[in-house]
Amino acid sequence: MPYLLKSLIFPKAIILYCLLALTFPVQAAVSVSLTPPALFLGCAGFITGLALAVMFFLFANREFVNKGQDLGKWYYPGLLLANTLVLLYFLLRFDSGSGQLYLVLLASVLLINLIYFISGKQALSPGNSGKKYFNKFSLILVVVADLGYCLVLFSLPLAWSVYGWLFIGGLIQVVAASAAGLSAAGQGNTKRFFALFAPQWLLTCAFVVLLYLWLTAVLPLPWLLASILVSFTLLLLNTCLVLSGLLKEGREEKLGGTKISSEDLFSYTHDPATNLPSYQQALKQFERILKQGTNQRFAAIVFKPVNFQQVNSVLGHHNSDLLLLQLAYCIQQKVLDNSALLNFDASHQPIRLARLQGLNFLVVVELAHSSHPEKIVIKDLCQQLSDAVPDAMSFKSFSLNFELAFGIAFAQGHETSAAELIAFAGDALLDAEQHQQSLSYFDNSTTLYTEQQLLKMERLKQDLMEENLRWYLQPQIALNDKSIKGFELMVHWYCEAEVAQDLHEFIDIAEQSGEIHLLMKNMILQAFQVLAQLQQLGIYRPLSLNIPSKDLLESELVDFIERQSGIFAIETKYLVIELTEEVMLSASTRTKAIIDQLKVLDIGIAIDQFSGSYESLRYLRKMAVNQVKIDCSRLDGQAENRADKAIINALINLTRNMGLPMIGLGIETPEVEQMFIAMGGEIAQGKVINRGVVPEELAIWLKRWYSQYPQAQGDKT
């Protein structure tokens, strides 16, 4: 039968089953008023319609059923149907004096065993270790229970056979429940197993009790017949569900409507260089196992040969793949029999190693059943993997001793997905490489840090859109006459209540969130608003803006400044762009061209955190810089800062000799201010002058400053 026809028919299978089962539904519904032959025909039609429909679809789709490793043969419903028909026949023609009791009991025992045999195979996932447990117990049920009961049955008086049925039926129920528990534990999928097996077990218990009550004349026959029909129907319904799942998997193996050959499927799911399962195949298998159980604890181990780059540089990628194949084969053979490792392949021989991107490999270990501490188990496994690498792997005349580095991540409950766990292990491997360690564990607290960072990014974006940043100005004052030489626009962001962060503290969050350009535009807009406010007050002084990242130096920045200059009617010569020494020295040719464009607009350029290094001095000779800023915060009375004081003194003398305007930063105390003046410093900025003036109170502050230092008013304009 064409696959398309089967795939279209089977999703409607349950409806077809119902239609076929309605061959004799009315007769079954009014079974109490029918004669035994008519009642038998009604029940037989009901179960035969169900069984034939299921047998048809099992037979038509047997290639998918066979792929499931004997999940359900098409003739299983036939055996069940034959046994049920025999049982119904003897029940409806029962004669207590003709010895039919023995036949009824034998048929009932066979019915229970068939139900457990079929439902157990359906409840177990294909290719799982739990199946062998159920198969063994199924054999015990069929051979020991049936043969043993036959011997006991014919050796007991007829009256005692009823009690013998109750005993053997209860014993089979207990053994079946034990087998189910071991099977589910063996495959690790208790939820799926018991969802299919538990209802069947409860119905079978009801059948055992109802048969006993009917034999003792406590209940009428229709109750027993109803129990048999419901158990029969439920078993076939489970068969439908299993086959539906197999057909779904079969459809996933189609590509563009064309069936994929086994060779093509292997190439899609395996790495061509090492023949190991690929990342996608490993991820699919891992996710399937994670969904199966609740009491699991996994660790993902991502590792790589850290010195393999030497092979690529000497042999080239094509030849180095041969050595990589040798390495993968040796490690796979080492872990082949380790049942604690996840099998990434659906073939009969397990493959417990997968190839990820680049040179990374993956193994996943199940830790729930280990009696040893987890890190000891992991360390021992990593040692086994390292020992699997030959002492010297060679290709022609080239040989190399490979060293492995490992990254480990533990699953944190069911909230961790397979992809996240593998990614975390990869991050741990990167950490091991950076610190030149052989083994590194992923720190799960970093995920919390990442979540906090994401929240901060979202909060910053929202505050930028709603203009919730706090702007303030720090005056730059000439210490000899207290005249105002300029201002620097600064910003605070209150990420958390009453916790202010300076620009350098949240600039990384702005860059990571992609809001750095919006932040810079807001600063430029705020700067022109402050300049307009100053000029309305008759104060024509420059205003500095700090640009902490060279990524901001783009043509768009120059164009935006030029537009705002026209909008506010403010000359660009009153704007000073501060760049840190690090940004200036690492600037590319394109970035330097942007700096030249700023200077063409007559925008001032200042170097922040000037250190006086040889490279910075070379840079100063190449381009015009309007001013430099030196951190003077270490000019205190502590003896351990003696070297810093000497350096700051040399920088002050250097800038004065070069004729560069210099501003001392970090002038926080009167002591630092006096020492700065003693070294020849002239212009200062810091808390000793003012902690910060908000733009809304700028006019008030200026009035107070000029009233306190009248001599400064002469330099207003």
N, C-alpha and C positions, 0 to 999 in steps of 0.2 A: 504494500500500500504506500502511495507517495507520502512523503513526510508532511507536505503541506496539508493534505487531507486529514492526517492524524492530528496535526497541531490545531486544526480548526475544529475537529470533532471533540477532542478530549476535554477542553474547557467546559463543554456542555454535558459532560458525562453524567453528572449527578441527576440532571433533568431526564436524560435518557433512561437511567436506571429506574427512576420513579415511574416513567411511562411503561417500561417493560414489567415492572413489579405490579402494575395495576391490571395485569391479565386476569387475575381472579381476586381482586380486592374485596368485592362485595361478599363473596362466599366466606372469606376469612373473617370479615367483620361480624357476620351473623353465625359464626361457627357453632354456637351452642345449640342451635335448632337444626343442624344438619346431621345427616347420617354419617357414620365413620368413613365410608368411601368418598362421599362428597367433601367432607372436611379434610380428608387426606389430599384430595385433588386441589382444593383451595390453597392449603398450606404449601403443597408441592409447587403449584404454579407461582406462588409468591416468591419462594426462595430460588426456584429455577430461573425465573426472569432476572433476578439480581445476579445470580452466579454466572449465567451465560453471558450477560453484558460485560461483567468484569473480566471473564475469561477471554472474551473477544478482544478487549482493549489490551489486556496483558499480552496476548499472543501477537497482536498487530504491532505492538511497540516493544517487542522482546529484546531488540538491540539495546534499548536504553535500560531495560530491566537487567539484562546480563551485565551491562556496564556497572550496575549497582552492586555487583558481587552477591547475587542470589538473595536480593531483597524480597523477591516474591515471584515464583514461577507461575506460568499461566495455568498449570494443572493443579496448583494448590486449591483454588476454589472448587475444582472438580472433585477432589478427594473429600473436601468438606461437605459439598453438596450430597455426594453418595452416602457418606456416613449419616448426615442429618435425615435424608430420606428414609434410610433403614430404621433410624430411631423413631421417626414419626410413624412409620408403618406399624412397628411393634407397639407403640404407645396407643395408637388408635384401634388396634385389634388385640389389645391386651386381654389375656385370660390367665388369671393367677393360678389356675390349676393345671395349665399346660406346660409349665416350665419356661414360659416366655420372659419371666423375671430375670433370668440369667442373661438372656439376649439383650434386654433393655439396659441392664447395668453395664454390660460389656460395651454396647454402643455408646452409652453415656460417658464411660471412661475414655473411649477413643475420641469422642467429640471434644472433651476438655483438653486432651493432649494436642489435638489438631489446632484448636483455638490458640493455645499457648505457643505452639511451634510457629504458626504463621504470624501471629501478632508480635511475637518477640523478634522475628527477623525484620519485620517492617519497622518496628520502633527503633532498631539500632541503625546508626549512620553507616554508610558503606565504608569499607576499608578501616574499620575501627577495631581496636583491641578488645572491646567489650563483647564483640560477636562470638569470640571463641568460648567465653564463659557461658553464654546462653546456649550455644550449640551443644556443649557438654551436658548441661542440665536438661536440655531437650531430650538428649539421648537417654539420660537417666530416667526421665519421666516416661518415655515411651517404652523402654525395655524393662526396667525394674518395676515400675508401677503397674504396667499392664500385665506383664507375665506373672508378677507376684500376686496381683489381684485375681487373676484367672485361677491360680492354684488355690488360693484361699476361698474363692467364691464357690468352687465346686466341692470343696471339702466341708463347707458349712451347711447346716440345715437351711431350708428355704427361708424360715423366719429370721434367722440370724444374718441373712444376706443383706437385708435392709440396713442393719446397723453397720455391717461391713462396708456398705456403700458410703455411709456418713463418715466413717473413719478414713477410708482411702480417698474420698473426695476432699476432705479437710486436709489430709496429708499432702495431696497434690497442690492444693492452694498455698500451703505453707512453703513447700519446696519451690513453687513458681515465684512466690514473692521474694524468696531468698535469691533465686537465680536472677530475677529482675534487678534487685539491688546491686549485686555483684557486676552485672552487665552494664548498668548505668554508670557505676563507679569506674569501670574499666574504660569506658569511652568518654567520661567526663561531661556528658550531656544529660544530666538528670532531668532537666525541665522538659526537653523534647520527648525523652523516653517515657516518662511517667504520664505525660499528656496523652500519649497513644495507648499505653499499657494499662494504666490504672482503671479507666472505665471498663475495659474488657475484663479485668480481674474482678471487679465488683459485680459485674453481671454474671460471671461464672460462679462466684460465691452464691449469688441468688439462685442460680440453676441447681447447685448442689443441695441447697436447703429446700427449694420447692419440690425437687424430685423426692426427697426424703418425706416431705409432708404429704405428697400425693400417694406415695407407697403406703403411708400409714393412714390414708383416707382422711386427712385433715383438710386438704384443699382439693378443689375440682380440677379436672384436666386442663381447661382453658388457661389457667394461670401458668401451668408448666409449659404449654405450647407457646404462650406469649413470651416467656423467658427465652425459649429456644430461638424463636424468630427474631427477637430483639438482639440477642447475642450474635446471631448469624449476620444480621443486617449491619451491626456496628463493625464487625470484622471486615466486611467487604467495603464499608465506607472508609475505613483506615487504609485499605488497599488502594482505593481511589486517590486518597490524599498522597500516598507514597508515590504512585505512578505520576501524579500531577507534578510533584517535585522533580522527578527524573526528567519529565518532558521539558520542564522549565530549564533545567541544566542543559538539556540537549539543544534547546533553542539558542542558548548562550554560546554554543560552539558553532554557530552559523555566522558566516560573514558575507553580507550582501546577498543572502539567499542561497549561497553556494556552500556545500558542506566542506569543511576543512579536513584535509587528510591528516593522518597521525603525524606525518613528517612536518607538514606545515604548522600544525598545532604545537609541536615541539619547538619549532623555530620561533613561534610567537611567545612562548612562555619560558624559554631558556636562553641563557647568554651564549652567543655563538663561540666565544673564545674559550670558555671553561666548561660548557655543557651543563652548567648549574642553573637552577631556577632563577629567573630574573627578579627584579624588585617587585614588579607588579604581581607575579605569580606568588612570591613569598608573602606579600601583603594580603592577597586574597585568601591564602591558606590560614594565615595568622588571624585575620578577621573572622573567618569561619569558626576557628577554635574558640576565640574569645566569646562569640555569641552562644556557644554550646553550654557552658557551665557557669556557675556562680561562685564556686569555692576553688578558684584558680589563682595562682600567683606566678607571674611570668617575669623574666628578665631578658631584655634584648642585649646582645653583645655584638657590636660592630667593630671589626678589626681590619687592619691592613698591614702589608709589609712596608715599613717606613723608609727603607733604603732602596725601593724599587726604581726610583727615578734614575739611578745610575745605570740600570739595565736599559731603560728607554734611550738614554743619551748615547750608549755604546752600541747597542744592537738594533735600535729602531723598534717601532711599535709592533711590526709583524713578527719579528723574531722573539721579542720579549713576551708575546702572547703564549709562545710555547713553554717558556719558563713559568708563566702564570698558570697554565694548564697543569703542569707538574705540581705546582704548589697546591692548587685546588684539589687535585686527585689525592695527594698525600693526606691533606686535612680531612677530606670526606671519608677516606678509608679509616681514619683514626676515630671518627665520631659515628661511624655507621651503626654500631651496636648500642649506642647510648640512647636508651628509650626515653630519657628525660628531655631530650632535644626534640623540637618540633620537626615533623616531616613536611617538607615544602613541596613534595611531588606526589602525584596520584598513582604512580607505578607501584608494582609489587615490592621492589627494592627501595627502601626509604632513602631519601636524599635530605640530609639535615643541615646542609650548607647552601646559602644563596649568595649570588653576586649582585651587589648594589652598584651605584654609579661609581665611576673611576676605579680605584683599586680596593674599594671597601667590600668586605664580606660580612655576612650576617648569620648568626645562630641565635635561636630562641630557646631558653631552658625553662622548664616547668618546675617550680620550687615548692609547690604545695605539699608534695608527698615526701619531701626530704626531711630527715630527722636531724640534719646538721645545720649550723648557722648559714644563712644565705651567702654572706661574703666569702666564707670558707669554701662553699660549693663553687662559687663563681671563680675564685682564685685557683682552685684545683682544675677547673675546666679550662681556664686560660692557659695554665701550665701544660695541660694535655695538648692543646692546640699548638702551643709553641714547640713542644717536643715532637709534634708531627712533622715539623719542617725539617727536611734533611740538613745535615751539617753544612754541606756545600752543594748547591744546585748549579749545574753547568750546562752550557750550550756551546758545542764545539770547544774552543779553547778558553771561553769565558766562564768564570765561576764566581759565585757570590754567596755569602752567608746571609740569609734573610732574617730580619728581626721584626717581630710583630708588636704592634701597639693596639690596645684594647680600650673601647669606651662602653660603659655599662649603664643601662637605665632600667629601673624597676617600675613595673606597672603599679600605679597608685589607685587600686580599686577599679571599678567599671567605668569611671569617668575618663580614663586614659584610653585612647584609640590605638590601634596597631600602628598607624602612620605616625602618630605623635611619639609613641614609644621608640620606634626606630629612629626618628629624627632626634630625640633626646640622646640616644646612644651615640649617634653621629656627632652631636655637639660635644659629648664627653670625650670622644676620640680626638676631636680637634683640640680640646683642652690638653689631652695627654701629649699630643704632638708639640704644642706650644711650650709646654713645660718639660719636654723631653722625658716624659714618664712612660713606662710600659703599660700602665693601667690607670684609668681614671673613671670615677663614678659621677653620674649626672646629679647635680645638686638640685633637688626638686624645689628648693626655695626660690630658685631663679625663675621658675614659672610664675610664682606669686609676684616676684619683682617685675616680670614682663607684664603681667596683668595690671599691676599698679602703674607701670609706664604707659600702657595703653589708655588707662583711665585719665592719666595726666595729659596725654596728647589730646584726648577728646575735650578735657576741661579747658586746655589752653586755646584750642580752636574756638570753643564757645565764647571764651572771654575776649578773644580777639574780635570776633564778630559783634559782640555786645559792647566792645570798648570798655572792658572792666580792668584794664591795666592801670597802674598808678604811676604817673609821671612826676618827676621832680628835677630840680636844677641844683647843681653845685657850682657856686661862684668861684672864679679864678681871680685871686686878689694879689696886687703888688704889695709886698709886705712893708715897703719903706713909707708909702703914703696912703695905704689902704684903698687905692683906686681899683675899680673893677676893670679887669682886662678881658673878661669873657665868662662864658658859662659852659657847662657840659650837661647835656640832657641825659638823664638816667631814668631807669624804669624799674619798678617792683611788680612782681606777680605774686598774688596771694593764692597759691595752689590749695593750701589748707587754711583753716581759720587762724588768723593772727600769725601766720608764718610767712614772712616776706622773702622772696628770692630775687637776687640781682640778675641782671642779664646773663652774666657768665655762668650762673647756676642753672638756668633753664634754657640756654641756647641749644643744648643737645636735644632736648625734647622738641623744640621748635623745628630743628633740622629733621629729626626722625618723623615728625608728623607732616612734614611738607609745608608748614606754615611760616617758615623763616622769611620768605619774601613778603608775605602779608605783614609780618611783624616789622620788617624794615620799612615798608611803605607807611605803616602807622607812625613809626618814629620820625620819618621825614616830614610827614604831614604835621605831626605835633611840633616839630622843630620850626617849621615856617609859621605856625600859629604863635609860638613863643617869640620869634623874631618880630612878627608884626606887633605883638603886644609891647615888646621892648621899645620899638621905634615910635609907637604911639606915646610912650612915656619919655621920649627924647633920648633913649639909650641906644647908641649904635655900637654894639659890641658883637664879636663873633660867637657863634654857638657850635659846640662840638658834638658830633655823633660818633659813637664807637661801632665799627663794623667788625664783628668777631670772626667772620668766615670769608675766605676768598671766593666761595661759591656765589656770594652776593654781588661780586664785582662783574656785572653784566651790563650790556648796552641798555637794557630795560631800566636799570637803576639810574643811569645818566639821563635818559629821556624823562623819567618820572620827576627827577629833581628840577629839570628845566621847565616842565609843565607847571609844577607848583610855584616855581619862582615867578612865572608869568601871572598865575592866578592871584598870588598874594602881593605882587608888585614889590618883591624883595630881591635885592641884588644878591647873586650867588656868592659874592666875596665874603658875605657874613656867615657862610656855612663852612665848617671845618669837618672833614672826614678823618676820623682816627682809625688807623690800622695797626694791629700789633706787629711787633718786629717779626714774629714767626710768619704771619700772613704775607708781609712784604717780601721776605726772603724766599718763600715758597711759591711766589706768584709766577704763573706761566707767562709766556709772551703775550697771549691774548689778554690776560689780567692786567699786565703792565700797560697795554694799550688803553684799557678802560681808565686806569689811573691818569694817563696822559689826557684823556678826554675830560676828566674832572678838572685837571689843571687848566685846560683850555677855557673852561667855563669860569675860571678864576676862583674855583673852590679850593679852600686850603687843605693841605695834606699834613697830618701829624702822625708821628710814630709813637705808639703807646708801648709802655714797658721796655724802654730803650736800655740795652745792655752794654753798648759800646764794643761789640764783637767786631772782629776784622771784617766779616762779611757784611755786617750792617754799615760799617764805615765806607766800604766800597760802594754800597748802594747809595749812601748819602752823597757821594761824589758824582754819581751818575744822574741824579734827579734832584730837583728843588723840593725841599721839605720846609714847611712853614714853621713847625715847632716839633719838639720832642718832649716826651713825658718820662720822668724817672721815678720809680717807686722808692720813696724815702721813709717808709714805715719802720725800717730797722735802725733808724737813727735815735736809739734810746740809750740809756745809761748802762745797759748790760754789757759785761766784758766779753761775752762770747760773740757779740756782734761787731767786734773790732775790725775784722776783715771786711765785713759788709760796709762799714763806715768808710773805710779806705777806698773801696770801689766806688761808692756814691760820690765821695769827694773828688775822685779822679774824673768821673763822668761830668760832674758840675763844671770842673775846670776845662774839660775837653769841649763841652758845648759852648762855654763862654769864649774860648779861644777860636772856635770855628764860627762864631757869630750866629749861632742857632738859638732862637728863643726856647727857653726850657721852663717847664712847669713841674714843680715837685708834687707828687701824689702821696697820699697817705699821711698828710700832716695832721695827726690825730690829737697830739698833746702839745702844751706850751713848751715842754722840754725838747720835743722833736723840732718844733718851729724855731727855737733859738739856735739849735745846732745847725739847722738848714741855713739860717741866715749867716751863721759864723763861717760856713763853707762857701758863701758867696751866692746862695740861692736868692732869687728875687721874687718869683711868682709862685704861689702855693695854692693848693686845692685840697680840702679835707675837712674833717669834722671840727677841728679847732677854729675854723672860720665859720662854717655852717654845716649842719647835718643834712640839709636839703630843703629847698624851697619849692612848694607846689606852685604850679603856674597861676592858680587862682589867687594866691596871696603874694604874687611877685611885687605888685605895686606897694603893698604894705611893708614888705621887707626892704625894698629900696628906700622908702621914706625913713624907716628906722636907721638903716645903714648910713645914709647921708646926714641924718641928725646926730649920729654917734661919731662919725668921722667927717666933719665939714670940709676938711682939706681935700677929700676925694671928689667933691662936686665940680672942681675945676676941670676934671678930665671926663665930664659927662659925655661930651660929643667928640 
